[in-house]
Amino acid sequence: MLPNIYKGDYRLLSIAPLILMAISLFFIPSIKMGVDFQGGTLVTLTLENAIDSEGLQAQLQEEGLEATVNSYETSIGYIAEIEVPQSDNLVRAEELKAEFNDKIPEVSQLEILSYQDSAYISEFKEKKTEIDEVANELFMMAGMGKVATNSTNDLEREFSTAYSTVYSNYQKSISKPIEKHVSYNSMSVQTVSPVLSEKFIGTVVDTIIFSAILSVILVFMFFRSIPPSIAVLTGALADIIIALGAMGLFGIPLTLASFAALLMLIGYSLDTDILLTTRILKRKGDPRENAFDAMKTGLTMSVTGIIAFTSLFILSVWTHIPTYFEISGVALAGLVGDMFATWGINAVLVLHYATKRDD
């Protein structure tokens, strides 16, 4: 039977998690952004034979394609993943498209008014010149060798064609070097545009803000006291810091999958922190014994979760499915971190508060 770790100077239990948090803060800047948030293209190839990843990467770079190549063997054959960073041309094309779409309604309206009233001709020509410059830049990027026409309806169609051409040229600039150096059975291409990646980032920021506000409100409503509420939120924050540090240390990128795992950890950490705090503050008896009793229950929950996500992690290693790896890796790091955060930080804070309150 485990001894009660909260007997004696329980404050010493906070040393290990604080050290772990300090180490995590050092590795957090090393977290890599996945294609979902950084933008770019991920090409997945199914192969008949194994390839030299470093050799292929060097060959693609000689062709002018800056890419990162990873290959592995699965139960269905060999797989190669080629990640290409965001294209400057695509970024600029998105900017031009946004500017064009903002201006075209006004120009179209002025064009109609200029036919009805000559007083609008001067303003129409001025605005039309501005939008022509935007279109001409995109035409040049697309290699279309043309300039903007007089009709706004024709201009919209030509602009849309040019935009599609820029994307098509980008896809060809990726596929041609790959086809030149690799024989494959099938290819799948996932491209995340700059606008879409910005939307993902915006959604993540909004989700973090909303979940943080909601967590603070619910915790304060539940305990109706500032010290234990702060202790619960501190424990949850420590857990997320440790999970983020593990992502930076082990090379787990920030993607939609890993972000979902982080959100899951917030809920799990709050659950164990609230369990602990409730047991200490609302149960009769020695707070240290109540804390130890809560720890036994919480550790059982954590071990069960660790076993489940370890199975998923083993499956990800065997199948080389990135989504499984990202979710299981973040979850395992968070569950281990939660043990330190809850029973080493949150418990110490709540026990200190309970001791002072009883005195």
N, C-alpha and C positions, 0 to 999 in steps of 0.2 A: 504493500500500500504506500502511495506517495505521501511524503511528509508535507505539512502545511507550509508552503513557501512564504506565507505572509506573517509567520511568527518571527519575532525579532525585528530588525530594522528593515522593513519592507521597502523603504525608499531606494535601497541598493538595487532593487529589481529594475529600476528605470535606466540603469547604466547601459545594459546591453542594447535595448531598443534605441536609445539615443545615439549610440555609436553606429548602429545599423542605419539610422536615419541620416547621419552625417556622411556615411559612405554612399548612401543612395543619392543624396544631393550632389555628390561629386560626379555620379554617372548619368544623372538625368539629362544634362546637355548633350550626351552622346546618342540620345534617342533619334532614330532615323524616321523620317516621314515616309509613309507608304505612298503608292501611286494614288490612293483615294484622296489624300490631302495635299500631296506635292504636285500632283498632275503628272502626265507623261503617258507612256505606253508600256504595257506588259505583253510580250509575245510568248506564248506557250507552244512548244513543239513536241510532238510524239515521234520518237526515233526508233529505228530498228537496232542500232548499235550505239554503244557508249561513245561520247565525244570528250575531247580535252577542253574543259571550260575556259581555262586560261588562254589556251591557244586560239580558240574561237574568238574570245574577247579581243585579243591582240589583232587578229585578222579584221574584225569589224572596225576597230579603231583605225587601222590602215586605210580602210574604205571611207573614213570620215564619220563613222557612226560611233559616238560615245555611248557605250552600253555596258551593263553589268550582266554577266552570264553565270548561271548556276545550272548544274545538271545532276540528275540522280536516277536511280533505278527503282521502279515500282513493280507491283505484281502484274501489271499489264504492259510492261516494257520500260524503255528509257524516256525520260522527260527532260527537256531543256527549257529554262525560263530566261528570257532576255528582257531586261528592264532598261528602257530608254528614257532619259530625263525629258522634262518639258521642253518643247521647241520654242525658240524665240519668235519664229514666224507665226506659230499658232497663237502665242500670247498677243502679238501685235494684231493678228487677224481678228481675234476676239474683241480687242479694244476698238478696232475700226468698225466692226459689226455693231457694237453697242452705240458708238457715236452716230453711225449711219441711221440706225433704228430710232434714235432719239430725234434726229433732225428731219427725217423723211416725211412725217405727217404734216409738219408745218410747211415744208416746201410744196407738198402736193396740194395743200389748201391754197397757198399763195398762187400756185399755177392756175388753179381754177378761177380764182378771183381776178387774176391778170387778164383772163379772157373776157371777163365781164366788165372790168373797169381798168382802164389804162394807168390809173394812179398806183396800182399795185405792181406794175411791171418792174420798176426799179428795185423794189424790195425783193421781188421774186428772183431777179437776176443775182442779187447779192447773196441771198441764201442758197440759190442753186449753185453758185460758184463754190461756196463752202463745202457743200455735199459732193460736188464733182471732185474736189481735191481729195476727199476721203475715198471715194470710189476709185480714182485713178491710182492711188497708192496701193489699194488692194489688187487692182488689175495688174499692176507692175509685179507685185509679189506672186501672182498666179501665172505670170508669163504670158498673158493674153494678148499683149501688144495692141491695146486699144485704149481709147479715152472715152470719157463719159458722154452719153448722148443727150439730146435736148429733152426728150420725154422722160418724166419721172417714172412712169410705168415701165418703160423699157429699162431704165436705169436700175430699178429694183430687181428685175429679172436677171440682168447682167451681173449685178452685185452678188446675188445669190449663187449664180454659176461660178463666179470668181472665188467666193468663199468655199464652195464645195471643191473647187480645183486645188486650193491651197491645202485642204485636208487630204485630198487624194494624192497630191505630190508628196506630202509628208509620209503617208502610208507606203508609197512606193520607195521613198528614200530609206525606209526601214526594211521592207521586204526584199528588195533587190540584193543588198549585201548579204542578207541571211541566205537567200536562195543560191547565191554564188558559192557559199562555203559550207552549206549544210544540206544533207539529204534528209527529208522528213516525210512522215506519213500524213500528218495533219498539222494545221496551224490555227491557233485561236489568238485574236488580237483584242486587247482591252485598252482603250484609250480614254483617259480622263482629261477633259478640256480644262483650261484655266478657269472658266466660269463655273463649271461643275465642281472643281476642287475648292473654289472660293465658297460655293454654297455648302459643301460638306463642312468646311471650317466654320462657317457662320452657324450652321446647325449645331455643331459640337459646342461652340461657345455659348449659344443660347441654352443648350441642354445643361451644360455645367452650371450656368448662372441659375437656371430654374431649379435644378436639383439641389443646389447649395441653399438657396433661399427656402425651399420647401423643407429641407432637412432641419435647418435652424428653427423654423417655425414649429414643426412637429415636436422636436426635442424639447424646446422651451415650454410648449403647451403640455407635454407629458410630465415633466418634472417640476415645472413652475418655480424653479430656482436656478439662479445663474451658475454657481460653481459646478454642480453635477452636470448641467447641460454643456458647459464648456469642456468638461472632462470627456464627455461622450463624443463631442465633435472633434476634440483633439486626438482621440484614439482613432477615429475614422480617417482624419487627415494624415496621421502617421502611417496608417496602413497603405493609403494611396501613394504616399511618398516612397515607401519601400517597394511597392509594386512597380512604380515608374523607374526607380533605380535599377531594378532587376531587368527591365526592358532595355535600358541603356547598356547594362553590363553584358547581357546575353544576346544582344542584337535583335530584339523583337521590335519590329517597326510599329509605328502608330498608324493603324488602319481602322476601318469601321469595325472590324471584328475585335481587335484588341481594345478599342474604345468601349465597345459593348461589354467586354469582360471587366473593364475598370468600373463601369456603372454598376455592374452586378456586385463588385467588391464593396462599393459604397453601401449598398443595401445590406450585404452580409455583415460588414463591420459594424454598422449601426445596430444590427440585431444583437450581436454578441456584446457590444458596449452597453446597450440598454438592459440586456439580461443581467450583466454584472452589476450595473448601477442600481437596478431595482432590487436585486437580492441584498445588496449591502445596506441600502437606505430604508427599505420598506419591510424587511424581515426582522423579527425580534431576535435577540441573541448577540453574540460576539460578532462584530463586523468582519473580523479576520476569518472566522470560521465560515461566515456567509460568503465571503469572497472566494475562499477555497472551494466551497461547494459549487459555486457558480462556475469556477474554472474547470472542474471535472465535467460538468455538463457541456460547457463551451468547447473544451478540447475534444470531446466525443463528436460534436458536430463538425469541428475542423478536420479531424482525422477521417471522418466519413467523406467529407468533400475532397480531401487530398487524395483518397483512394480513387474516387470517381474521376477526378481530373487527371490523375496519373495514368489511368486507363486510356483516356482520350489523348494524352501526350504520347503514349506508346503507339497508339494508332496513327497519330500524325507522323511519327518517325518512320513507321512502316509504310504508310501510304504516300508520305511527302505532300500532304494537303496543307497549304500554308494557313488556311483559316483555322483548322484544328490546332495547329501548332501555336498560333497567336493566342487563341482563346485559352487553351490549356496552360500555356506558359505563363500568361498574365495571372490566371486564376491560381495556379500553384504558388507563384511568388506572393500573391496577395494573401492567400490562406496562411502561408508560413509567416508572413509579416504580421497578419492579424493576431497571431499567438503572442508575438512580442508587444505589439501595440496595445492590445486589450489588457493582457495580464501583467504587462510591465509598465505601461504608462497610465492608461485609464484607471486601472485598479489602484495604483499608487495615489493618483489625484483624488479619487473618490474616498479611499480609506482615510486620507489626510483630512478631507472635509468632514467625514463621519466622526472621526476622532475629536476634532475641534468642536463639532456641534454637540456631541455628548458631554464634553467637558463644560 
